[in-house]
Each structure stands twice: as structure tokens, then as C-alpha cells.
């Protein structure tokens, strides 16, 4: 009887201790152990595999990230890219992450790194998120997801920089490829839309008709002066910056450099003697 009584007493004491500890935890707001992500854990569209810290910094440098940038990391995981953009480059940064536990973890990491005021983590679906504020986009997704996002990215403001770890965007060739420790990073600069017919004016003088064909940032085109037609030479497009060379009616070669703003372009041209003249063009 005595032994049975002592056993019952011990069980009762253990229950009271557990109840007391639970009550203290509830009063203090303790939610138990912090979520610890596991490499390879399943997400909505991808598994979680973090980008190494050194490559994160290299990707942000490829994008020439500055304090003036608004960085969006797609599939932000534990928040390391967002935190690095704010802490090392001074940028305002946002992480888009579908897993709410990862969002909470990222917010805690940002607090510990002292950048909580400059970063935001959103529980959101990539395909339903507005990227239009971003000047820099970073991602480590899958080729199929990159392909689905490509049309949306191509409609962003020309000059927006996009950096991907490991995976490309189908037939859209990157503007730069770099690697670190055997891992590849690719940079794309969203090109302006310049395909079509343009009316080119050089200074206050001659007009010409320019026809441009475009495949992403790759251009080709021709210029017509009345019955004279000649090809554009070395046309290049980098974001909203455009350059090309052409022969005028007299057979003089001119180098054009300028910027595209919607349905207009303007810049300067330089002839073989180094003289500069303003030029403008409007879509016709």
C-alpha cells in the first residue's frame, strides 16, 4: 500500500510540475522551440536549399546594388539575401516567401542583424505578387518557375536587374554570367521595347525612317533615306540604353548613343571627326 501510495504521489507531483511549467510558458508568451528549417524541406513549388552567403553577396554585386535600390528576393527562405542587401549595400529589401514559418524565422534573423527597419518579409505567392517597385530581383528557383515568371519580368521597368542562382530563363540569354566555388549566377537587365518603326531626326536637319527588330536585348535594323536603305551597325540595347551606328546620305558614319523612354528616344551622335549632335526618335 505504501509503495502504491508513493507512486501515485510522484505521478501527481510530476503532473503539477508540468502544469505549472505550461502555465508559466503561457503567461510569458513562449511558443516553444524556434522553427529550424531543414535543407531539402518541401515548399509550395520548390524545396529549400539556401544560397551560400558568399554567392549571395556576389549576386548583389553583379546587380550593382546600392542604397537607392529596392530589392525583391523571390522565395526568400531564411532571409539571408534580403538581410545582406540591407546590411551590406544599404538597400531597402523585401522577401517573398510562401512558408509562414520561414517568414517568422526571417523576421527574427533581421532583428538580430539590426536591419529590421529596412526589410520586409511577406507570406505570398510569387505568381500573385506585384514586382513593379523592384529595381533588383534575386532568385534561386527552378527553370520551370523562371519560365513562368519571365513574361512578368519582361514587363518590368527597363533597366531592372534580375539575378538568378543556377537556373536560366529559357531562350532569354543573360547579359552576364559569373561563378563562385562552382556555382553559377546569371544577370539579366530588362530591355526596353524598341521593336517597330521609328522616325529619326538628327539635330534640326534630316529625318530618316528606322525599322528595328528585337529579340529580348538583341537588335537588328535598317534605316531608310528616301530610296536609300542601309543596315544599322552594331545595335545594342542594355536596359533603356541604346547604341548603334549608321551611314548618312553622304556615306558618313555616325555613332548614336541614347536612352529609350516609352515611344521616344533621344541622345547624342558623334561623327568621324568627333563632332556631336543631338538626335531624337519617335515610334511611328
C-alpha positions in Angstrom: 0.0 0.0 0.0 2.8 2.4 0.9 4.6 1.8 -2.3 1.4 2.2 -4.3 0.7 5.5 -2.5 4.2 6.8 -3.1 3.9 6.0 -6.9 0.6 7.9 -7.0 2.1 10.8 -5.2 5.1 11.0 -7.6 2.7 11.0 -10.6 0.7 13.7 -9.1 3.8 15.8 -8.4 5.0 15.4 -12.0 1.6 16.4 -13.4 1.6 19.5 -11.1 5.1 20.5 -12.2 4.2 20.0 -15.9 1.1 22.1 -15.5 3.0 24.8 -13.6 5.6 24.9 -16.4 2.9 25.1 -19.0 1.2 27.9 -17.2 4.5 29.9 -16.9 5.2 29.4 -20.6 1.7 30.5 -21.5 2.0 33.6 -19.3 5.4 34.6 -20.8 4.2 34.0 -24.4 6.8 31.3 -25.0 5.7 29.4 -28.1 8.2 26.6 -27.7 11.4 25.9 -29.7 12.2 28.1 -32.7 11.5 26.7 -36.1 14.6 25.2 -37.6 14.5 24.8 -41.4 15.9 21.7 -42.9 17.8 21.7 -46.3 15.6 20.0 -48.8 12.4 20.6 -47.0 9.4 20.8 -49.3 7.8 24.2 -50.2 5.0 25.2 -52.5 6.9 25.0 -55.8 10.5 24.2 -54.7 12.5 22.6 -52.0 14.5 24.8 -49.7 18.2 24.9 -50.5 20.0 28.1 -49.3 22.3 30.1 -51.5 25.8 30.3 -49.9 26.4 33.7 -48.2 29.4 34.4 -50.5 27.4 33.8 -53.6 24.6 36.0 -52.2 27.0 38.9 -52.0 28.4 38.2 -55.4 24.9 38.2 -56.9 24.1 41.5 -55.3 27.3 43.0 -56.6 26.6 41.7 -60.1 23.3 43.7 -59.9 25.4 46.7 -58.8 23.1 47.1 -55.8 23.2 50.4 -53.9 21.3 52.1 -51.1 19.0 53.6 -53.8 17.7 50.2 -54.8 14.5 48.3 -53.9 15.5 44.6 -53.8 13.0 41.8 -54.0 14.1 38.2 -53.3 11.7 35.6 -54.7 11.5 32.6 -52.4 13.4 34.3 -49.6 13.8 31.3 -47.3 15.7 32.2 -44.2 16.0 35.8 -45.4 19.8 35.8 -46.0 19.7 37.6 -49.4 17.2 40.3 -48.1 19.3 40.8 -45.0 22.6 41.1 -47.0 21.0 43.6 -49.4 20.1 45.9 -46.4 23.2 45.3 -44.2 26.0 45.3 -46.8 24.5 47.5 -49.5 22.1 49.8 -47.6 19.2 48.8 -49.9 15.5 48.6 -48.9 14.6 44.9 -49.4 11.6 42.6 -49.4 11.4 38.9 -49.2 8.6 36.9 -50.8 8.1 33.5 -49.1 5.2 31.1 -49.1 6.1 29.3 -45.9 4.9 31.3 -42.8 7.4 29.6 -40.5 10.2 30.8 -42.8 8.8 34.3 -42.8 8.8 34.3 -39.0 12.3 33.0 -38.9 13.5 35.6 -41.3 11.9 38.4 -39.3 13.8 37.2 -36.2 17.1 37.0 -38.2 16.6 40.5 -39.5 16.1 41.7 -35.9 19.3 40.0 -34.8 21.2 41.6 -37.7 19.9 45.0 -36.9 18.2 45.6 -40.2 14.5 45.1 -39.3 13.7 48.7 -40.2 15.0 48.3 -43.8 13.5 44.9 -44.7 10.1 43.3 -45.0 9.1 39.6 -45.3 5.8 38.8 -46.9 3.9 35.5 -46.9 2.8 35.5 -50.5 2.6 33.6 -53.8 5.2 34.6 -56.3 2.7 34.4 -59.2 0.3 36.8 -57.4 2.9 39.3 -56.2 3.5 42.8 -57.7 7.2 43.2 -58.6 6.8 46.7 -60.2 8.6 48.6 -57.4 11.7 46.4 -57.7 14.9 47.7 -59.2 16.8 44.5 -58.4 15.3 41.0 -58.3 17.1 37.9 -56.9 16.0 34.3 -57.1 17.0 30.7 -56.7 14.0 28.9 -58.2 13.6 26.2 -60.8 13.8 26.6 -64.6 10.1 25.9 -65.0 9.3 28.7 -62.4 11.7 31.1 -64.1 10.0 30.4 -67.4 6.6 31.2 -65.9 7.9 34.4 -64.3 9.7 35.5 -67.5 6.7 37.4 -69.2 6.1 39.2 -65.9 9.7 40.2 -65.5 10.0 41.4 -69.1 7.2 43.8 -68.5 9.0 45.5 -65.6 10.7 48.9 -65.9 13.6 48.8 -68.4 16.8 48.6 -66.5 15.5 46.4 -63.7 18.3 43.9 -62.8 17.5 40.3 -62.3 20.0 37.8 -60.8 19.4 34.0 -60.7 21.4 31.4 -58.9 22.0 28.3 -61.1 18.9 28.4 -63.4 18.3 30.3 -66.6 15.3 31.7 -68.3 14.9 29.6 -71.4 16.0 31.4 -74.6 16.5 34.8 -72.9 20.3 34.9 -72.8 21.8 36.6 -69.7 23.8 39.8 -70.0 26.4 38.5 -67.6 27.4 35.1 -66.2 29.6 34.6 -63.2 30.5 31.7 -61.0 31.8 31.2 -57.5 33.0 27.9 -56.0 31.5 26.0 -58.9 28.1 27.7 -58.6 26.7 29.8 -61.5 25.0 33.2 -61.2 23.3 34.9 -64.2 22.3 38.6 -64.6 19.6 39.9 -66.9 18.8 43.6 -67.5 15.2 44.1 -68.5 15.3 45.6 -72.0 13.2 48.5 -73.3 10.7 47.6 -76.0 12.0 49.1 -79.2 10.7 46.8 -82.0 8.9 48.7 -84.7 9.2 51.7 -87.0 10.8 54.9 -85.7 11.1 58.4 -87.2 14.7 59.6 -86.6 15.6 63.3 -86.6 19.2 64.4 -86.5 19.6 67.9 -84.9 17.3 70.2 -86.8 18.1 68.6 -90.1 17.4 65.3 -91.9 14.8 62.8 -91.0 15.2 59.1 -91.6 12.9 56.1 -91.1 14.4 53.4 -88.9 12.9 49.9 -88.6 14.0 47.7 -85.6 13.5 44.0 -84.9 14.1 42.8 -81.3 14.6 39.5 -79.5 15.0 40.4 -75.9 18.1 42.6 -75.8 19.3 41.6 -79.2 18.6 44.1 -82.0 18.9 44.4 -85.8 17.5 47.0 -88.0 17.7 49.2 -91.1 17.5 52.9 -91.9 15.8 54.5 -95.0 16.6 57.9 -96.5 14.1 58.1 -99.4 15.1 55.4 -101.8 18.4 54.7 -99.9 18.3 51.8 -97.4 21.2 50.7 -95.2 21.6 48.4 -92.2 22.1 49.6 -88.7 25.6 48.7 -87.5 26.3 47.1 -84.1 22.9 47.9 -82.5 23.0 47.3 -78.8 20.4 47.5 -76.0 21.1 47.4 -72.3 18.0 48.2 -70.3 16.9 51.6 -71.5 20.2 52.5 -73.1 20.6 52.1 -76.8 23.5 52.5 -79.2 24.0 51.9 -82.9 25.9 53.3 -85.9 24.6 54.2 -89.4 25.8 55.8 -92.6 24.1 59.1 -93.6 23.2 60.0 -97.2 26.7 61.2 -97.9 28.2 57.9 -96.7 29.5 59.4 -93.4 29.4 57.0 -90.4 27.8 58.3 -87.2 27.7 56.6 -83.8 24.5 57.0 -81.8 24.0 56.7 -78.1 20.8 57.5 -76.2 18.0 56.4 -73.9 14.6 54.9 -74.6 11.6 56.3 -72.8 8.4 54.6 -73.9 7.7 55.6 -77.5 10.6 58.0 -77.7 14.4 58.0 -77.8 17.0 60.8 -77.5 20.7 61.1 -77.2 23.8 62.3 -79.0 25.6 61.2 -82.1 29.3 61.5 -83.0 30.7 61.6 -86.5 34.1 60.5 -87.6 35.6 63.9 -86.7 34.3 63.7 -83.2 31.6 66.3 -83.6 28.5 65.8 -81.5 24.9 66.4 -82.4 21.6 65.8 -80.6 19.1 63.2 -82.1 15.6 62.2 -81.3 13.3 59.4 -82.5 9.6 58.7 -82.1 7.7 55.5 -82.8 5.6 55.9 -85.9 
